[in-house]
Amino acid sequence: MSVIYLLIAISIFVAIGFFIAFVLAVKSGQYDDDYTPSVRILFDDELIKPSEKKSEIKS
């Protein structure tokens, strides 16, 4: 039974370690997306269907 308590304690410490590593990575900007804004202008705009365009003109 004492082995279960030991494994639970170790798993909690490992989980806390991963959480701290994740928070530090987010704060340092590792997950910031620098690529998408630079190529967003190259993407084509979505086409408006003719039926939607007519309903907008009537309004």
N, CA, C and O atoms as a printed pandas DataFrame, in Angstrom:
     atom_number atom_name residue_name chain_id  residue_number  x_coord  y_coord  z_coord
0              1         N          MET        A               1    0.812   -1.187    0.000
1              2        CA          MET        A               1    0.000    0.000    0.000
2              3         C          MET        A               1    0.865    1.264    0.000
3              4         O          MET        A               1    0.469    2.288   -0.556
4              5         N          SER        A               2    2.033    1.190    0.618
5              6        CA          SER        A               2    2.905    2.368    0.668
6              7         C          SER        A               2    3.480    2.694   -0.710
7              8         O          SER        A               2    3.854    3.837   -0.970
8              9         N          VAL        A               3    3.553    1.692   -1.594
9             10        CA          VAL        A               3    4.045    1.936   -2.949
10            11         C          VAL        A               3    3.076    2.831   -3.711
11            12         O          VAL        A               3    3.505    3.677   -4.496
12            13         N          ILE        A               4    1.794    2.657   -3.493
13            14        CA          ILE        A               4    0.788    3.494   -4.166
14            15         C          ILE        A               4    0.943    4.946   -3.731
15            16         O          ILE        A               4    0.878    5.850   -4.565
16            17         N          TYR        A               5    1.144    5.180   -2.444
17            18        CA          TYR        A               5    1.344    6.543   -1.955
18            19         C          TYR        A               5    2.599    7.165   -2.554
19            20         O          TYR        A               5    2.612    8.350   -2.889
20            21         N          LEU        A               6    3.635    6.376   -2.685
21            22        CA          LEU        A               6    4.878    6.860   -3.281
22            23         C          LEU        A               6    4.667    7.219   -4.755
23            24         O          LEU        A               6    5.136    8.262   -5.211
24            25         N          LEU        A               7    3.970    6.369   -5.494
25            26        CA          LEU        A               7    3.721    6.637   -6.910
26            27         C          LEU        A               7    2.821    7.854   -7.106
27            28         O          LEU        A               7    3.024    8.633   -8.037
28            29         N          ILE        A               8    1.839    8.019   -6.245
29            30        CA          ILE        A               8    0.969    9.197   -6.341
30            31         C          ILE        A               8    1.767   10.469   -6.068
31            32         O          ILE        A               8    1.596   11.469   -6.764
32            33         N          ALA        A               9    2.626   10.436   -5.070
33            34        CA          ALA        A               9    3.443   11.606   -4.753
34            35         C          ALA        A               9    4.395   11.943   -5.899
35            36         O          ALA        A               9    4.551   13.112   -6.250
36            37         N          ILE        A              10    5.022   10.939   -6.474
37            38        CA          ILE        A              10    5.939   11.174   -7.590
38            39         C          ILE        A              10    5.189   11.720   -8.804
39            40         O          ILE        A              10    5.677   12.622   -9.484
40            41         N          SER        A              11    4.003   11.172   -9.075
41            42        CA          SER        A              11    3.238   11.649  -10.229
42            43         C          SER        A              11    2.770   13.086  -10.037
43            44         O          SER        A              11    2.691   13.842  -11.006
44            45         N          ILE        A              12    2.461   13.471   -8.816
45            46        CA          ILE        A              12    2.075   14.864   -8.560
46            47         C          ILE        A              12    3.262   15.796   -8.798
47            48         O          ILE        A              12    3.101   16.861   -9.393
48            49         N          PHE        A              13    4.442   15.408   -8.343
49            50        CA          PHE        A              13    5.631   16.237   -8.574
50            51         C          PHE        A              13    5.959   16.339  -10.065
51            52         O          PHE        A              13    6.352   17.409  -10.531
52            53         N          VAL        A              14    5.808   15.268  -10.806
53            54        CA          VAL        A              14    6.055   15.298  -12.256
54            55         C          VAL        A              14    5.031   16.203  -12.940
55            56         O          VAL        A              14    5.388   16.980  -13.825
56            57         N          ALA        A              15    3.763   16.108  -12.539
57            58        CA          ALA        A              15    2.725   16.948  -13.123
58            59         C          ALA        A              15    2.988   18.423  -12.836
59            60         O          ALA        A              15    2.815   19.268  -13.714
60            61         N          ILE        A              16    3.399   18.729  -11.630
61            62        CA          ILE        A              16    3.723   20.118  -11.286
62            63         C          ILE        A              16    4.914   20.613  -12.109
63            64         O          ILE        A              16    4.937   21.761  -12.552
64            65         N          GLY        A              17    5.897   19.740  -12.307
65            66        CA          GLY        A              17    7.054   20.107  -13.129
66            67         C          GLY        A              17    6.666   20.410  -14.569
67            68         O          GLY        A              17    7.148   21.384  -15.149
68            69         N          PHE        A              18    5.791   19.578  -15.159
69            70        CA          PHE        A              18    5.331   19.836  -16.520
70            71         C          PHE        A              18    4.507   21.107  -16.598
71            72         O          PHE        A              18    4.607   21.850  -17.574
72            73         N          PHE        A              19    3.696   21.367  -15.587
73            74        CA          PHE        A              19    2.892   22.586  -15.580
74            75         C          PHE        A              19    3.777   23.827  -15.513
75            76         O          PHE        A              19    3.527   24.808  -16.213
76            77         N          ILE        A              20    4.803   23.787  -14.677
77            78        CA          ILE        A              20    5.729   24.921  -14.580
78            79         C          ILE        A              20    6.466   25.128  -15.898
79            80         O          ILE        A              20    6.652   26.265  -16.332
80            81         N          ALA        A              21    6.887   24.036  -16.540
81            82        CA          ALA        A              21    7.557   24.147  -17.836
82            83         C          ALA        A              21    6.625   24.740  -18.885
83            84         O          ALA        A              21    7.053   25.548  -19.709
84            85         N          PHE        A              22    5.358   24.349  -18.860
85            86        CA          PHE        A              22    4.382   24.890  -19.803
86            87         C          PHE        A              22    4.163   26.382  -19.582
87            88         O          PHE        A              22    4.132   27.150  -20.543
88            89         N          VAL        A              23    4.011   26.796  -18.336
89            90        CA          VAL        A              23    3.804   28.215  -18.033
90            91         C          VAL        A              23    5.008   29.038  -18.466
91            92         O          VAL        A              23    4.846   30.125  -19.022
92            93         N          LEU        A              24    6.204   28.538  -18.220
93            94        CA          LEU        A              24    7.405   29.266  -18.641
94            95         C          LEU        A              24    7.500   29.361  -20.166
95            96         O          LEU        A              24    7.928   30.386  -20.697
96            97         N          ALA        A              25    7.107   28.315  -20.861
97            98        CA          ALA        A              25    7.142   28.340  -22.329
98            99         C          ALA        A              25    6.137   29.347  -22.880
99           100         O          ALA        A              25    6.428   30.052  -23.847
100          101         N          VAL        A              26    4.967   29.415  -22.274
101          102        CA          VAL        A              26    3.958   30.374  -22.733
102          103         C          VAL        A              26    4.422   31.801  -22.460
103          104         O          VAL        A              26    4.263   32.677  -23.310
104          105         N          LYS        A              27    4.992   32.038  -21.288
105          106        CA          LYS        A              27    5.454   33.386  -20.949
106          107         C          LYS        A              27    6.626   33.830  -21.816
107          108         O          LYS        A              27    6.788   35.023  -22.073
108          109         N          SER        A              28    7.447   32.880  -22.270
109          110        CA          SER        A              28    8.592   33.261  -23.101
110          111         C          SER        A              28    8.202   33.465  -24.560
111          112         O          SER        A              28    9.024   33.903  -25.366
112          113         N          GLY        A              29    6.948   33.148  -24.908
113          114        CA          GLY        A              29    6.482   33.392  -26.272
114          115         C          GLY        A              29    6.741   32.251  -27.226
115          116         O          GLY        A              29    6.726   32.451  -28.440
116          117         N          GLN        A              30    6.974   31.076  -26.719
117          118        CA          GLN        A              30    7.279   29.940  -27.582
118          119         C          GLN        A              30    6.090   29.555  -28.457
119          120         O          GLN        A              30    6.280   29.031  -29.555
120          121         N          TYR        A              31    4.885   29.802  -27.997
121          122        CA          TYR        A              31    3.695   29.411  -28.742
122          123         C          TYR        A              31    3.112   30.544  -29.567
123          124         O          TYR        A              31    2.022   30.389  -30.119
124          125         N          ASP        A              32    3.789   31.666  -29.672
125          126        CA          ASP        A              32    3.314   32.765  -30.503
126          127         C          ASP        A              32    3.411   32.376  -31.970
127          128         O          ASP        A              32    4.359   31.713  -32.391
128          129         N          ASP        A              33    2.424   32.795  -32.733
129          130        CA          ASP        A              33    2.380   32.467  -34.151
130          131         C          ASP        A              33    2.921   33.650  -34.944
131          132         O          ASP        A              33    2.226   34.648  -35.131
132          133         N          ASP        A              34    4.144   33.538  -35.402
133          134        CA          ASP        A              34    4.753   34.617  -36.180
134          135         C          ASP        A              34    4.581   34.411  -37.679
135          136         O          ASP        A              34    4.784   35.346  -38.453
136          137         N          TYR        A              35    4.214   33.217  -38.099
137          138        CA          TYR        A              35    4.149   32.910  -39.524
138          139         C          TYR        A              35    2.831   33.333  -40.162
139          140         O          TYR        A              35    2.836   33.917  -41.246
140          141         N          THR        A              36    1.726   33.058  -39.528
141          142        CA          THR        A              36    0.421   33.294  -40.139
142          143         C          THR        A              36    0.166   34.766  -40.475
143          144         O          THR        A              36   -0.320   35.034  -41.574
144          145         N          PRO        A              37    0.458   35.725  -39.615
145          146        CA          PRO        A              37    0.183   37.114  -39.995
146          147         C          PRO        A              37    0.957   37.568  -41.235
147          148         O          PRO        A              37    0.473   38.413  -41.988
148          149         N          SER        A              38    2.132   37.025  -41.450
149          150        CA          SER        A              38    2.916   37.467  -42.595
150          151         C          SER        A              38    2.395   36.917  -43.915
151          152         O          SER        A              38    2.643   37.517  -44.961
152          153         N          VAL        A              39    1.690   35.810  -43.900
153          154        CA          VAL        A              39    1.171   35.243  -45.152
154          155         C          VAL        A              39   -0.337   35.399  -45.270
155          156         O          VAL        A              39   -0.917   34.945  -46.256
156          157         N          ARG        A              40   -0.981   36.019  -44.312
157          158        CA          ARG        A              40   -2.434   36.168  -44.356
158          159         C          ARG        A              40   -2.869   36.983  -45.569
159          160         O          ARG        A              40   -3.929   36.721  -46.137
160          161         N          ILE        A              41   -2.076   37.956  -45.970
161          162        CA          ILE        A              41   -2.437   38.788  -47.113
162          163         C          ILE        A              41   -2.398   37.987  -48.414
163          164         O          ILE        A              41   -3.040   38.373  -49.391
164          165         N          LEU        A              42   -1.660   36.888  -48.442
165          166        CA          LEU        A              42   -1.567   36.079  -49.642
166          167         C          LEU        A              42   -2.764   35.156  -49.834
167          168         O          LEU        A              42   -2.992   34.656  -50.936
168          169         N          PHE        A              43   -3.528   34.926  -48.769
169          170        CA          PHE        A              43   -4.682   34.044  -48.879
170          171         C          PHE        A              43   -5.791   34.745  -49.645
171          172         O          PHE        A              43   -5.994   35.950  -49.496
172          173         N          ASP        A              44   -6.507   33.986  -50.465
173          174        CA          ASP        A              44   -7.631   34.553  -51.200
174          175         C          ASP        A              44   -8.802   34.784  -50.262
175          176         O          ASP        A              44   -9.029   34.025  -49.320
176          177         N          ASP        A              45   -9.539   35.851  -50.541
177          178        CA          ASP        A              45  -10.752   36.098  -49.772
178          179         C          ASP        A              45  -11.805   35.089  -50.185
179          180         O          ASP        A              45  -11.799   34.593  -51.312
180          181         N          GLU        A              46  -12.706   34.792  -49.269
181          182        CA          GLU        A              46  -13.792   33.885  -49.598
182          183         C          GLU        A              46  -14.764   34.602  -50.526
183          184         O          GLU        A              46  -15.071   35.781  -50.351
184          185         N          LEU        A              47  -15.236   33.859  -51.512
185          186        CA          LEU        A              47  -16.176   34.433  -52.461
186          187         C          LEU        A              47  -17.573   34.466  -51.856
187          188         O          LEU        A              47  -17.994   33.537  -51.166
188          189         N          ILE        A              48  -18.280   35.561  -52.133
189          190        CA          ILE        A              48  -19.651   35.684  -51.659
190          191         C          ILE        A              48  -20.558   35.074  -52.717
191          192         O          ILE        A              48  -20.437   35.389  -53.901
192          193         N          LYS        A              49  -21.457   34.212  -52.298
193          194        CA          LYS        A              49  -22.386   33.584  -53.233
194          195         C          LYS        A              49  -23.329   34.640  -53.797
195          196         O          LYS        A              49  -23.687   35.585  -53.093
196          197         N          PRO        A              50  -23.736   34.494  -55.052
197          198        CA          PRO        A              50  -24.632   35.495  -55.665
198          199         C          PRO        A              50  -25.936   35.671  -54.903
199          200         O          PRO        A              50  -26.448   36.789  -54.837
200          201         N          SER        A              51  -26.491   34.616  -54.327
201          202        CA          SER        A              51  -27.756   34.755  -53.605
202          203         C          SER        A              51  -27.574   35.612  -52.352
203          204         O          SER        A              51  -28.461   36.388  -51.997
204          205         N          GLU        A              52  -26.438   35.477  -51.687
205          206        CA          GLU        A              52  -26.165   36.296  -50.514
206          207         C          GLU        A              52  -25.933   37.754  -50.910
207          208         O          GLU        A              52  -26.328   38.670  -50.189
208          209         N          LYS        A              53  -25.294   37.957  -52.049
209          210        CA          LYS        A              53  -25.002   39.302  -52.508
210          211         C          LYS        A              53  -26.303   40.042  -52.825
211          212         O          LYS        A              53  -26.429   41.221  -52.497
212          213         N          LYS        A              54  -27.272   39.371  -53.457
213          214        CA          LYS        A              54  -28.533   40.001  -53.811
214          215         C          LYS        A              54  -29.323   40.375  -52.569
215          216         O          LYS        A              54  -29.948   41.435  -52.520
216          217         N          SER        A              55  -29.297   39.508  -51.566
217          218        CA          SER        A              55  -30.056   39.811  -50.350
218          219         C          SER        A              55  -29.453   40.992  -49.607
219          220         O          SER        A              55  -30.175   41.744  -48.951
220          221         N          GLU        A              56  -28.145   41.163  -49.700
221          222        CA          GLU        A              56  -27.511   42.303  -49.044
222          223         C          GLU        A              56  -27.854   43.608  -49.762
223          224         O          GLU        A              56  -27.993   44.646  -49.116
224          225         N          ILE        A              57  -27.992   43.570  -51.076
225          226        CA          ILE        A              57  -28.294   44.772  -51.842
226          227         C          ILE        A              57  -29.724   45.228  -51.569
227          228         O          ILE        A              57  -29.979   46.428  -51.473
228          229         N          LYS        A              58  -30.650   44.295  -51.443
229          230        CA          LYS        A              58  -32.048   44.622  -51.204
230          231         C          LYS        A              58  -32.258   45.266  -49.852
231          232         O          LYS        A              58  -33.163   46.087  -49.696
232          233         N          SER        A              59  -31.446   44.916  -48.873
233          234        CA          SER        A              59  -31.661   45.415  -47.504
234          235         C          SER        A              59  -31.381   46.857  -47.382
235          236         O          SER        A              59  -31.515   47.422  -46.297
